[in-house]
Amino acid sequence: MFVMPRINSRKKAYLLLELYVM
């Protein structure tokens, strides 16, 4: 999963959380 550093860590954490919940 490649996330551009520009994106806030919050968004990345949200995506990780979504995957975890899934």
ChimeraX attribute file (.defattr): number of C-alpha atoms within 10 A of each C-alpha:
attribute: neighborCount
match mode: 1-to-1
recipient: residues
	/A:1	5
	/A:2	5
	/A:3	10
	/A:4	9
	/A:5	8
	/A:6	6
	/A:7	9
	/A:8	10
	/A:9	12
	/A:10	9
	/A:11	11
	/A:12	16
	/A:13	11
	/A:14	11
	/A:15	12
	/A:16	13
	/A:17	11
	/A:18	10
	/A:19	9
	/A:20	8
	/A:21	7
	/A:22	6
